[in-house]
Amino acid sequence: MKDRKTMKKCEYEKVGEALFLWFTRQRDKGIPITGPILQEKALSFQKEFNEGEPDFMASVGWLDHWLRQLSICGEKLSANQEGFLKFKTNFHCLIENEGLSCEQIYNCNETGLNYKMLPSKTLVSRAEASPPGYKQNKKRVMILACSNATGNHKLRLTFIGGAFKNISPSALPVSYKNQRNAWMDSAIFQRWFFNEFLPEVEQFLNSINLPRKAIFVIDNTPSHPLEDELLSGDIRDELLSGDIRVIFLPPNTTSLCQPMDQAVLEALKRKYHHKLLTTLIEATDNGNGMLDKLRTVNIKDVIYWIAQSWEEIEPITLARSWRKLILNDENTQEMMQENCDNLLPLLQQIPGCEKVNDDDIQESMENDEQQELTDRDIIALVNRDDNDNEDDEDEDTNDNDKTERISHSEGVKALEAALAYVEQQGEATASDVMLLRRWRDLAARKRNKAGKQT
């Protein structure tokens, strides 16, 4: 099951890691890469890092060693069917030998979300389609979704984006990671694994009276830590017994068997776009410009829409995503049909978009995965270590988020008004009233404390 190769530490470690990041991006775009191209790129990265000897030549011998370490041998761009079938057989044996149920098998994956980008034919109404200076908006965040194979345990989404002002991250319905470029990197993933994934899995298994034993299946993308980095360290000694095992999928098998890639992430993004489009349509119904409304969408809107979308993903959808890996059912058409029902009719309500079809929608979904990484981005990611502060305070990418800090006195007044309103509504419950009273009293105590200190 140990398909992920660990690259040995060496004096050109950064060069090798940067070259692998660059290579995988080119491979994902279908660009053929030859040995001399890799050697030239290695030389370029060596100059940037100033690593090792100044006369480093990126020789054929060095390249061959690098290729063997990472199991890149004439790397195929096509899906690795043989590797998938071998992995599946071994995976079934492991589950049986360990006596695991589907409650104890987990998978996660990341996806990009161009949160303001619409399908090319749905930019705006015909009158607004090409305003001077208009460009298709490509503001992007990263989403990590994780669940078990029954769909009964969905961890809250991890959301990687820019900085917030005047909003407590703990109040958000996602695990928020501030990273200027909205990339997933190994440091963020490692912190998520130990600080969020492991505690939540242990708590869930304990709640259903299952032993602390699970398998976590992930792909071997460069943004994921190496296996030894998920099994060592002072705070991780308990994992050395192998109770919770991390297993990497073989190269080029993600499209064949990674559960989150079997229509789950697409369903998530379709539900998000449904909410975005509904908001834009409501704006036009109220006489406002769709483009103007699109400009006002901010990160906070996106967080709540994507969190709500994740809540709407049914356990049966998540369970079916494992059919290729756990069962022998290769048919995912049923899942795809579930996820295609509502978005197209909604898009066709937009003026000038009556001829939009499923291909346009699919193209938009695929654009989310076209994550451009420049050489500068790669160098920054490689130089980033565990001691870096992931909160980049010097740049706020959340434009249009005009949230102002509310004083304690203003909060008390607003909560008193909300409390009075809710108490008069027939739908109000005692829990609703008690929650508002608790927040009103808390705001009043903070107001009084602040008054005494001035």
Secondary structure as the mmCIF struct_conf table of DSSP 4:
data_model
#
loop_
_struct_conf.conf_type_id
_struct_conf.id
_struct_conf.beg_label_comp_id
_struct_conf.beg_label_asym_id
_struct_conf.beg_label_seq_id
_struct_conf.end_label_comp_id
_struct_conf.end_label_asym_id
_struct_conf.end_label_seq_id
BEND BEND1 ARG A 4 ARG A 4
HELX_LH_PP_P HELX_LH_PP_P1 LYS A 5 LYS A 9
TURN_TY1_P TURN_TY1_P1 GLU A 11 TYR A 12
HELX_RH_AL_P HELX_RH_AL_P1 GLU A 13 ASP A 28
TURN_TY1_P TURN_TY1_P2 LYS A 29 GLY A 30
HELX_RH_AL_P HELX_RH_AL_P2 GLY A 35 PHE A 49
TURN_TY1_P TURN_TY1_P3 ASN A 50 ASN A 50
BEND BEND2 GLY A 52 GLY A 52
TURN_TY1_P TURN_TY1_P4 PRO A 54 ASP A 55
HELX_RH_AL_P HELX_RH_AL_P3 VAL A 60 GLN A 69
TURN_TY1_P TURN_TY1_P5 LEU A 70 SER A 71
BEND BEND3 CYS A 73 GLY A 74
BEND BEND4 LEU A 77 SER A 78
HELX_RH_AL_P HELX_RH_AL_P4 GLN A 81 GLU A 98
TURN_TY1_P TURN_TY1_P6 GLY A 99 GLY A 99
HELX_RH_3T_P HELX_RH_3T_P1 CYS A 102 GLN A 104
STRN STRN1 ILE A 105 ASN A 114
TURN_TY1_P TURN_TY1_P7 TYR A 115 LYS A 116
HELX_RH_3T_P HELX_RH_3T_P2 SER A 120 THR A 122
BEND BEND5 LEU A 123 VAL A 124
HELX_RH_3T_P HELX_RH_3T_P3 ARG A 126 GLU A 128
BEND BEND6 ALA A 129 SER A 130
TURN_TY1_P TURN_TY1_P8 PRO A 132 GLY A 133
STRN STRN2 ARG A 140 ASN A 148
TURN_TY1_P TURN_TY1_P9 ALA A 149 THR A 150
BEND BEND7 GLY A 151 ASN A 152
STRN STRN3 LYS A 154 LYS A 154
HELX_LH_PP_P HELX_LH_PP_P2 LEU A 155 LEU A 157
STRN STRN4 THR A 158 GLY A 161
BEND BEND8 LYS A 165 ASN A 166
HELX_RH_3T_P HELX_RH_3T_P4 PRO A 169 ALA A 171
BEND BEND9 LEU A 172 VAL A 174
STRN STRN5 SER A 175 ASN A 178
TURN_TY1_P TURN_TY1_P10 ARG A 180 ASN A 181
HELX_RH_AL_P HELX_RH_AL_P5 SER A 186 TRP A 192
HELX_RH_PI_P HELX_RH_PI_P1 PHE A 193 PHE A 197
HELX_RH_AL_P HELX_RH_AL_P6 LEU A 198 SER A 207
TURN_TY1_P TURN_TY1_P11 ILE A 208 ASN A 209
BEND BEND10 ARG A 212 ARG A 212
STRN STRN6 ALA A 214 ILE A 218
TURN_TY1_P TURN_TY1_P12 PRO A 222 SER A 223
BEND BEND11 HIS A 224 HIS A 224
HELX_LH_PP_P HELX_LH_PP_P3 PRO A 225 LEU A 226
HELX_RH_3T_P HELX_RH_3T_P5 GLU A 227 LEU A 230
BEND BEND12 LEU A 231 LEU A 231
BEND BEND13 GLY A 233 GLY A 233
HELX_RH_3T_P HELX_RH_3T_P6 ASP A 234 SER A 241
BEND BEND14 ASP A 243 ASP A 243
STRN STRN7 ILE A 244 PHE A 248
HELX_LH_PP_P HELX_LH_PP_P4 LEU A 249 PRO A 250
TURN_TY1_P TURN_TY1_P13 PRO A 251 ASN A 252
HELX_RH_AL_P HELX_RH_AL_P7 THR A 254 CYS A 257
HELX_RH_3T_P HELX_RH_3T_P7 PRO A 259 ASP A 261
TURN_TY1_P TURN_TY1_P14 GLN A 262 ALA A 263
HELX_RH_AL_P HELX_RH_AL_P8 VAL A 264 ASP A 285
TURN_TY1_P TURN_TY1_P15 ASN A 286 GLY A 287
HELX_RH_AL_P HELX_RH_AL_P9 MET A 290 THR A 296
HELX_RH_AL_P HELX_RH_AL_P10 ILE A 299 GLU A 312
BEND BEND15 ILE A 313 ILE A 313
HELX_RH_AL_P HELX_RH_AL_P11 PRO A 315 ARG A 320
TURN_TY1_P TURN_TY1_P16 SER A 321 ILE A 326
BEND BEND16 LEU A 327 ASN A 328
HELX_RH_AL_P HELX_RH_AL_P12 GLN A 333 ASN A 339
TURN_TY1_P TURN_TY1_P17 CYS A 340 ASN A 342
HELX_RH_AL_P HELX_RH_AL_P13 LEU A 343 LEU A 347
TURN_TY1_P TURN_TY1_P18 GLN A 348 GLN A 349
BEND BEND17 ILE A 350 ILE A 350
TURN_TY1_P TURN_TY1_P19 PRO A 351 GLY A 352
TURN_TY1_P TURN_TY1_P20 GLU A 354 LYS A 355
HELX_RH_AL_P HELX_RH_AL_P14 ASP A 358 ASN A 367
TURN_TY1_P TURN_TY1_P21 ASP A 368 GLU A 369
HELX_RH_AL_P HELX_RH_AL_P15 ASP A 375 ASN A 383
TURN_TY1_P TURN_TY1_P22 ASP A 386 ASN A 387
BEND BEND18 ASP A 388 ASP A 388
BEND BEND19 GLU A 390 GLU A 390
TURN_TY1_P TURN_TY1_P23 GLU A 393 ASP A 394
TURN_TY1_P TURN_TY1_P24 ASP A 399 ASN A 400
HELX_LH_PP_P HELX_LH_PP_P5 THR A 403 SER A 407
HELX_RH_AL_P HELX_RH_AL_P16 HIS A 408 GLU A 423
TURN_TY1_P TURN_TY1_P25 GLN A 424 GLN A 424
TURN_TY1_P TURN_TY1_P26 GLY A 426 GLU A 427
HELX_RH_AL_P HELX_RH_AL_P17 ALA A 430 GLN A 453
#
